[in-house]
Amino acid sequence: MNSSKFKKYIKLIETSSVYDVAQVTPVTKAIQLSKALKNEILLKREDLQPVFSFKIRGAYNKLAKLKQKGIEGPFIAASAGNHAQGVAFGAKSLGLKAYIVMPITTPSIKVNSVKNYGGKVILHGDNFDEAFKHANELVKKEGYTFIHPYDDTDVIAGQGTVGKELIEQISADIDAIFVPVGGGGLLAGLGTYVKALSPKTKIIGVEPDDAACLKLALDNNKRLSLSEVGLFADGVAVKQIGKETFSLIREWIDDVVTVSVDEMCASVQDTFQETRTVPEPAGALALAGLKKYCQARGLKNKTLVAINSGANLNFDRLSHIVERVQLGEGKEALLSVKIPEERGSFRRFCNFLGKRSISEFNYRAEESKEANIFVACRFNDKEGKGKLIKHLKSKGFSPKDLSENEVAKLHIKHMVGGRAPNAVVERGEHIFRVEFPERPGALIDFLDKLSDKFNITLFHYRNQGSAYGRVLVGFESKEKNYSKLLKYLSNTGFRFWDETQNTAYKAFLK
């Protein structure tokens, strides 16, 4: 940390121009979480910036530095949303013109905000990487000046002011700071500054399980690109960590934590309960990592900070978040239970459940000796699920836990009761889970690509306000035609998984 490179960054952070537009955001104590986790849990409230995200810092700092050099654009940026708003807001504040290339899947709240801030929006591609490529094509074609979302010295320095504020705001020794990671701009800037002034403070990056580009780079000691990324936390949906950011991060990073969608949803709720504000998934990412790390390590009496990085949440995503919160907390169980198909067995099973909080219950009589029940129960603590399963086993049942089964959570719970006709079963049925970018006309496009080559025996689609549409589809096909079916699905260009052997499908739909 004594190299000239790090000294340069410290100076750049301390002399950045962010406070022409950015706020010194408060640090809020998470009272309930602090008590529950037996640590001092603090939230750095970057959701309170003028554009509801920390991205205003780096974007404005870069634009201001360029204007000082006599470069006045037009400027262009590629972003899933928050950097876009920062560039648009910063450009307007400086009297500059900015074009923003955004993926088609970007939440409308972010697109509209960019437009309101004066940015000229260009929607292109299904993800950040496609938008990024198009922006660079326009740089070459039109001569625009590109404002990188994270892999830029001035952008990194601007984001680093978050770390400077934390050192100034918190009088106690900070044991660890948890930072959300996409391309690594915030982590690189914050971590470089904090480690220089408080080397004992641990800096821990937090990534989604399905977009862990920093973990991939650290595990291999070099930058690699993920083949695909999940888009639930669209603000950190980046395939490859930045070159400059990684050169800084790898020198001092203490650890990386990855979290699931359900864990992020749980931390959205945590943040709301502590602050009465609703963060976007990427905004709740650091807190989810803090909780997971704290519980796994058994930390007590430590001062821990999570960066609430943003609150640009599409309202329609709330339904999906709410649905997954209890699962993320480990306080809900989705179970498949067989009961005898005989008079009175349904009532007896309900009696065995007692007064437990049931959030979902699906039952349908069947022409067989046994019937499958799909039941969801909620508990006051994480021990509740284990106790219920043990209780049911003691009564002679064999419950199957589907709480981590994505097909069960996304589809089966809404489709229980429908089984394939005997004729279809005899001819053969294969079930696939498919994802495609959620945009106007995407479902029709998907159906068009399926054509009529294979008979569809099952189809379930539910729009949950997510960046990706999810379909469960069944095809009538004999085993000898399976390779043709796989080739057929591959030609659609969509991601798919064979779920024919899925336990939830077998229990309720086959």
Order of alpha helices (4+ residues) and beta strands (2+ residues): alpha-beta-alpha-beta-alpha-beta-alpha-beta-alpha-beta-alpha-beta-alpha-beta-alpha-beta-alpha-alpha-beta-alpha-alpha-beta-alpha-beta-alpha-beta-beta-alpha-beta-alpha-alpha-beta-alpha-beta-beta-alpha-beta-alpha
